[in-house]
Amino acid sequence: MSDIIVCPKCQASNRVPPLGNGQHAICGRCKTPLRGVPVELTDDSFDKVIGDGQATIVDFWAAWCGPCRMIAPLLEEIAAERSDVRIAKLNVDEHSRTSIRFNVQGIPLLVFFQGGVERGRVVGAVPKAQIESAIAQYFG
């Protein structure tokens, strides 16, 4: 059975069949990787990407934030290791409309979405084990 994945860059819908080991899905239109790397979100792309049904963790972050830089490599590892969860990032300084909408008070903030609905939050630069535990709790 194929999944429909919305490209984080050009918002094209892509039908992605199950892939074998070592294979990576890319957008048919712009050739952006669809899995395995964190997705950059904007105010304009947020709802379409989050609403596509895939379990998604959104990292609300800023370039000046030290703890945000500390947690980024952990999120990249999770994105590369797991195909069942998408990691997305939203820069709160550049896309304040969405951060205001979700009442972001402190960063880094990880918000867990399933089917476009918020399931839970984790605040701060937490260890990878705590993120994995939250994935099990909110998406299990």
C-alpha positions as CSV (number, residue, x, y, z in Angstrom):
1,M,0.0,0.0,0.0
2,S,1.3,3.5,-0.9
3,D,1.5,6.5,1.4
4,I,0.7,10.0,0.3
5,I,3.4,12.4,1.6
6,V,3.3,16.1,1.1
7,C,6.6,17.6,0.1
8,P,7.8,20.1,2.7
9,K,9.4,22.3,0.1
10,C,6.9,22.6,-2.8
11,Q,3.7,21.1,-1.1
12,A,3.2,18.5,-3.9
13,S,1.4,15.3,-2.9
14,N,3.6,12.3,-3.6
15,R,2.5,8.6,-3.7
16,V,5.3,6.7,-2.0
17,P,5.3,2.9,-2.2
18,P,7.0,0.8,0.5
19,L,10.7,1.2,0.1
20,G,13.5,-1.3,0.5
21,N,16.6,-0.9,2.7
22,G,18.8,2.0,1.6
23,Q,16.1,3.5,-0.6
24,H,14.8,7.1,0.1
25,A,11.7,8.8,-1.1
26,I,12.1,12.1,-2.9
27,C,9.6,14.5,-4.3
28,G,8.6,13.9,-7.9
29,R,8.4,17.6,-8.6
30,C,11.4,19.3,-6.7
31,K,13.5,16.2,-5.7
32,T,13.5,17.1,-2.0
33,P,13.9,14.1,0.4
34,L,10.5,13.2,1.8
35,R,11.8,11.1,4.8
36,G,14.9,10.8,6.8
37,V,15.6,14.5,7.3
38,P,13.8,17.1,9.3
39,V,11.2,19.0,7.3
40,E,11.4,22.8,7.4
41,L,7.9,24.3,7.9
42,T,6.6,27.8,7.3
43,D,3.5,29.6,8.3
44,D,2.1,28.8,4.8
45,S,3.1,25.1,4.7
46,F,2.3,24.1,8.3
47,D,-1.3,23.1,8.1
48,K,-0.9,21.1,4.8
49,V,2.1,19.2,6.1
50,I,0.8,18.5,9.6
51,G,-2.7,17.6,8.2
52,D,-1.5,14.8,5.9
53,G,-2.1,12.2,8.6
54,Q,1.5,11.2,9.3
55,A,2.7,11.2,12.9
56,T,4.8,14.4,13.2
57,I,7.0,16.0,15.8
58,V,7.3,19.7,15.3
59,D,10.4,21.4,16.8
60,F,9.6,25.0,17.5
61,W,13.1,26.6,17.6
62,A,15.2,29.7,16.9
63,A,18.8,30.2,15.6
64,W,19.9,32.1,18.7
65,C,18.7,29.4,21.2
66,G,21.5,27.3,22.6
67,P,19.2,24.5,23.8
68,C,17.6,24.4,20.4
69,R,21.1,23.8,18.8
70,M,21.7,21.0,21.4
71,I,18.6,19.1,20.6
72,A,18.8,19.4,16.8
73,P,21.3,16.5,16.3
74,L,19.0,14.2,18.3
75,L,16.1,15.1,16.1
76,E,18.2,14.5,13.0
77,E,19.1,11.0,14.4
78,I,15.5,10.2,15.0
79,A,14.5,11.4,11.5
80,A,17.1,9.1,10.0
81,E,16.3,6.1,12.2
82,R,12.5,6.1,12.1
83,S,10.2,6.0,9.1
84,D,7.0,5.9,11.3
85,V,7.5,9.5,12.6
86,R,8.3,12.7,10.7
87,I,10.5,15.4,12.3
88,A,9.6,18.9,11.3
89,K,11.1,22.3,12.4
90,L,9.5,25.7,12.6
91,N,11.7,28.8,13.2
92,V,9.6,30.9,15.6
93,D,11.4,34.1,14.7
94,E,10.7,33.7,11.0
95,H,7.2,32.2,11.3
96,S,5.6,33.9,14.3
97,R,2.0,33.5,13.2
98,T,2.1,29.7,13.8
99,S,4.1,29.9,17.0
100,I,1.6,32.4,18.4
101,R,-1.3,30.1,17.2
102,F,0.2,27.3,19.3
103,N,1.0,29.5,22.3
104,V,4.7,28.8,22.2
105,Q,6.1,30.3,25.4
106,G,9.5,28.6,25.6
107,I,11.8,26.9,23.2
108,P,12.8,24.3,22.2
109,L,9.3,23.0,22.2
110,L,8.4,19.6,20.6
111,V,4.7,19.3,19.7
112,F,3.4,15.9,18.7
113,F,0.8,15.8,16.0
114,Q,-1.2,12.9,14.6
115,G,-3.7,13.5,11.8
116,G,-3.4,17.2,12.3
117,V,-4.3,17.0,16.0
118,E,-2.0,17.9,18.8
119,R,-1.3,14.9,21.0
120,G,1.3,16.2,23.5
121,R,4.3,18.5,24.2
122,V,7.8,18.2,25.5
123,V,9.6,21.4,26.5
124,G,13.3,21.9,26.7
125,A,16.5,20.2,25.4
126,V,15.7,16.7,26.7
127,P,17.6,13.4,26.1
128,K,16.9,11.2,23.2
129,A,15.4,8.5,25.5
130,Q,12.8,11.0,26.7
131,I,11.9,11.9,23.1
132,E,11.5,8.2,22.3
133,S,9.4,7.7,25.4
134,A,7.1,10.6,24.3
135,I,6.8,9.1,20.8
136,A,5.6,5.8,22.4
137,Q,3.2,7.7,24.7
138,Y,1.7,10.0,22.1
139,F,1.8,7.8,19.0
140,G,1.8,4.3,20.5
